[in-house]
Amino acid sequence: MKINRRKRPSGLLLILILVALAILAAILILPEPGLSGSLVFKGQETTTSITIEKVRDNIYMIKGGSGANCYFLAGKKTNLLIDAKMSPESLKDTLAEIQKISAKPLSLVILTHSDGDHVNGLSGLPGGIRILAHKKTYEEMLPAVEQRPELKDFLPSETYEGSKNLDFEGTRLELRNFGPAHTSGDTVTFIPESKVAIAGDLVFIGRDPLIHKQKNGSFFALIKTLESMLAYKPEIELFLSGHADPASRQYIAELVNSLKEKEARVREMIQQKKTLEEIKAAFGLEPGSAPSRRPSLIDIIYQEIMEKK
């Protein structure tokens, strides 16, 4: 009786199979097109433990949890919170951590803008807390109530336009909106005595700024806003933001110069009759690649330049 024996794969065939499996594994773990690991918002990352660091005087930075960085000011009788995390559970955890440092009730929440990773946790607040924001932030939050009915009772109870001065138990605050930038309702909270400004998502580090065109954000107005922040008197030394560590004046100045250089390059290529795809390729953005869920900064610069023609 003749027995058919299967031949074992050759060494070369085994190597080819292993290489193919390695390539397949690499493809399966690639990040979403248009996003790299360094560009993912903290509000979209896996929840991490909450930590609180003192920045200066009575100003504290809150990292971790779900959503963007928050900040709190420890007053003589109460606490003031800036932004509200991405989920009510994360905000409750944040408030519990604050109590370990400053065991006082919360009296006021200031919102830097309307993005979900800064406001979706508001329903985790105890009742009766004042919530202050720019008028445009209030208006931008209204559509979100349809998807998140729990936010209905936590919309800003107080709004302002242009600027607003506050005395928080002896700490002077000046709220300023310099016009559309990241969104149409961005609030910068200046704390003059400490030479600190809390700027929400007007400042990013290690990546291009994010501009929400659907919320009437503007590249050119962002540059003006950053310049206005630098021009504020007394001069600000530390700029605090939603997704980065504190930034110096030098960093903000370098950011402005970098944005102006990008604009100049885009203008030059438009004058050379380059297409948008050619311009994007010159900045290292792959033409014809799968679109990300947001337009790139180069898309926005190109669009705003063409609109002004």
C-alpha positions in Angstrom: 0.0 0.0 0.0 1.4 3.4 -1.1 1.2 6.1 1.5 1.2 9.7 0.3 3.3 11.9 2.6 2.8 15.7 2.6 5.9 17.6 1.9 6.9 20.1 4.6 7.1 23.7 3.4 10.6 24.8 2.5 12.5 27.3 4.6 12.0 30.0 2.0 8.2 29.4 2.0 8.1 29.6 5.8 9.9 33.0 5.8 7.5 34.4 3.2 4.5 33.3 5.3 6.0 34.9 8.4 6.7 38.2 6.6 3.1 38.2 5.2 1.7 37.7 8.7 3.8 40.5 10.1 2.6 42.9 7.4 -1.0 42.0 8.0 -0.6 42.6 11.8 1.0 46.0 11.1 -2.0 47.0 8.9 -4.5 45.9 11.5 -3.0 48.2 14.2 -2.5 51.3 12.2 -4.3 54.4 13.6 -7.3 55.9 12.0 -6.4 57.6 8.7 -5.5 61.3 9.2 -4.7 60.8 12.9 -1.5 59.8 14.5 -1.0 58.8 18.1 0.3 62.3 18.9 -2.8 64.0 17.4 -5.5 62.1 19.3 -7.3 64.4 21.7 -7.0 63.7 25.4 -10.8 63.6 25.5 -10.6 60.5 23.2 -7.9 58.7 25.1 -8.4 55.9 27.6 -9.3 57.4 30.9 -6.3 57.9 33.2 -6.1 58.7 36.9 -6.7 62.3 37.8 -3.7 64.4 39.0 -3.6 67.9 40.2 -0.5 70.1 40.1 0.0 73.6 41.5 0.8 76.1 38.7 1.3 79.3 40.6 -0.3 81.0 43.6 -3.9 79.6 44.0 -4.0 78.2 40.5 -4.1 74.5 39.9 -3.9 72.3 36.8 -6.0 69.1 36.6 -4.9 66.3 34.2 -6.3 62.9 33.5 -9.8 61.5 33.6 -11.8 61.9 30.4 -11.6 65.1 28.5 -9.3 68.1 28.4 -7.3 69.6 31.1 -9.3 71.6 33.7 -8.1 74.3 36.1 -9.3 75.4 39.5 -8.6 78.4 41.7 -8.7 77.9 45.4 -10.5 80.9 47.0 -10.8 82.0 50.6 -14.3 80.5 51.0 -15.1 78.6 47.7 -13.4 77.1 44.6 -13.7 78.2 41.0 -13.4 75.6 38.2 -12.5 76.2 34.5 -14.0 73.6 32.2 -15.8 70.4 33.1 -14.3 67.2 31.6 -16.0 64.9 29.1 -18.2 62.8 31.3 -20.2 63.5 34.5 -18.3 60.6 36.2 -14.9 62.1 35.4 -16.1 65.5 36.6 -17.3 64.0 39.9 -13.9 62.3 40.3 -12.3 65.7 39.6 -14.3 67.5 42.2 -13.4 64.8 44.8 -9.7 65.3 44.1 -10.1 69.1 44.4 -11.6 68.6 47.9 -8.3 66.9 49.0 -6.5 70.1 48.2 -9.1 72.8 49.0 -12.0 71.5 51.0 -14.4 74.2 50.1 -17.6 74.3 48.0 -17.6 75.0 44.3 -19.2 78.4 43.5 -18.5 79.0 39.8 -17.6 77.2 36.6 -16.1 79.1 33.6 -16.2 77.5 30.2 -13.4 78.2 27.7 -15.6 77.1 24.7 -18.2 74.6 23.7 -16.3 71.4 22.7 -17.6 68.2 24.2 -14.3 67.3 25.9 -14.7 70.6 27.9 -18.4 70.6 28.7 -20.0 67.2 28.5 -19.2 66.5 32.2 -21.4 69.5 33.4 -24.2 67.2 34.5 -21.8 65.9 37.2 -22.1 69.2 39.0 -24.1 69.6 42.1 -27.2 71.7 41.6 -27.2 75.5 41.8 -23.7 76.2 40.6 -23.2 79.3 38.5 -21.9 78.5 35.0 -20.4 81.4 33.0 -19.4 81.4 29.3 -19.3 83.6 26.2 -22.7 84.1 24.6 -21.5 82.2 21.5 -20.5 79.2 23.6 -24.0 79.1 25.0 -25.5 79.2 21.5 -23.1 76.5 20.2 -24.1 74.2 23.1 -27.8 74.3 22.4 -27.7 71.7 19.5 -25.8 69.3 21.9 -28.8 69.3 24.3 -30.8 67.3 21.7 -28.2 64.5 21.8 -27.5 64.9 25.5 -30.7 66.0 27.3 -29.0 65.8 30.7 -27.1 69.0 29.7 -30.3 71.0 29.5 -30.2 72.0 33.2 -26.4 72.7 32.9 -26.3 75.3 30.1 -24.4 78.5 31.0 -26.6 80.5 33.5 -24.6 83.6 32.8 -23.0 84.9 29.5 -20.9 87.8 28.4 -19.8 89.5 25.2 -16.4 91.1 24.6 -15.0 91.1 28.1 -16.0 90.7 31.7 -14.1 91.5 34.9 -14.6 89.4 38.0 -13.3 89.6 41.6 -13.1 86.0 42.9 -12.6 86.4 46.6 -9.7 88.8 46.1 -8.3 87.3 42.9 -8.9 89.6 39.9 -10.0 87.9 36.7 -10.5 89.3 33.3 -12.4 87.2 30.7 -11.8 88.2 27.1 -13.1 87.0 23.7 -11.0 88.4 20.9 -13.3 87.1 18.1 -13.7 83.8 16.3 -10.5 81.6 16.5 -10.8 77.9 17.6 -14.5 78.5 17.8 -16.6 81.7 17.8 -17.0 81.7 21.6 -13.4 81.2 23.0 -12.8 82.7 26.4 -9.3 83.6 27.7 -9.2 84.0 31.5 -6.5 86.4 32.4 -5.2 86.4 36.0 -3.1 89.5 36.0 -1.5 89.3 39.5 -0.2 85.8 38.7 0.7 86.7 35.1 -1.3 83.6 34.0 -3.8 83.1 31.1 -6.1 80.1 30.7 -6.7 79.8 27.0 -8.6 76.5 26.4 -7.9 75.2 22.9 -6.3 78.3 21.5 -2.9 76.8 22.2 -1.7 73.4 21.1 1.9 72.1 21.5 3.5 69.7 19.1 0.7 69.8 16.5 -1.2 72.2 14.3 -3.9 74.3 15.9 -7.4 73.0 15.5 -10.0 75.3 14.0 -13.7 74.4 13.9 -15.1 76.0 10.8 -18.6 74.6 11.7 -18.4 76.9 14.8 -17.1 79.8 12.7 -13.5 79.4 13.8 -10.9 81.3 11.8 -7.2 80.9 11.0 -6.6 84.6 10.6 -8.5 85.5 13.7 -6.6 82.8 15.6 -3.3 84.7 14.8 -4.9 87.9 16.0 -6.1 86.3 19.2 -2.7 84.9 20.0 -1.1 88.3 19.3 -3.7 89.9 21.6 -2.8 87.4 24.3 0.9 88.4 24.0 0.0 92.1 24.0 -2.1 91.9 27.2 -0.8 94.0 30.1 0.6 93.2 32.5 2.6 90.7 30.4 1.5 87.1 30.8 4.3 84.6 31.6 2.4 81.3 31.5 -0.3 80.2 29.1 -2.4 77.3 30.2 -4.4 75.2 27.7 -6.7 72.2 27.2 -4.3 69.6 25.8 -0.7 70.6 26.8 1.6 71.6 29.7 2.0 75.3 30.5 3.5 77.3 27.6 5.9 80.3 27.8 5.6 83.7 26.0 8.4 82.5 23.8 6.5 79.5 22.7 3.4 81.6 21.9 5.5 84.0 19.9 7.1 81.1 18.0 3.7 79.6 17.3 2.5 82.9 15.8 5.6 83.1 13.6 5.2 79.5 12.5 1.5 80.1 11.5 2.5 83.2 9.5 5.2 81.2 7.7 2.7 78.5 6.8 0.3 81.2 5.5 3.1 82.8 3.4 4.1 79.5 1.8 0.5 78.7 0.9 0.1 82.2 -0.6 3.2 81.8 -2.6 2.1 78.4 -4.0 -1.3 79.8 -4.9 0.4 82.6 -6.9 2.3 79.8 -8.6 -1.0 78.3 -9.7 -0.5 75.2 -7.6 -3.6 73.1 -6.8 -4.7 72.5 -3.2 -3.5 68.9 -3.5 -0.1 70.0 -4.7 0.1 72.5 -1.8 -0.9 69.8 0.7 1.7 67.5 -0.7 4.4 70.2 -0.3 3.5 70.2 3.5 3.8 66.4 3.6 0.1 65.7 3.4 -0.5 62.7 1.1 -2.7 63.7 -1.9 -5.7 61.5 -2.4 -5.3 59.8 1.0 -8.3 58.9 3.0 -9.7 62.2 4.5 -9.6 62.7 8.3 -12.7 63.7 10.1 -11.5 67.3 10.2 -9.9 69.5 7.5 -6.2 70.0 7.9 -4.8 73.4 8.8 -3.5 73.8 5.2 -7.0 73.2 3.9 -8.3 76.0 6.2 -5.5 78.4 5.3 -6.1 77.8 1.6 -9.9 78.2 2.0 -9.6 81.5 3.9 -7.1 82.9 1.4 -9.3 82.0 -1.5 -12.4 83.5 0.2 -10.6 86.9 0.5 -9.7 87.0 -3.2 
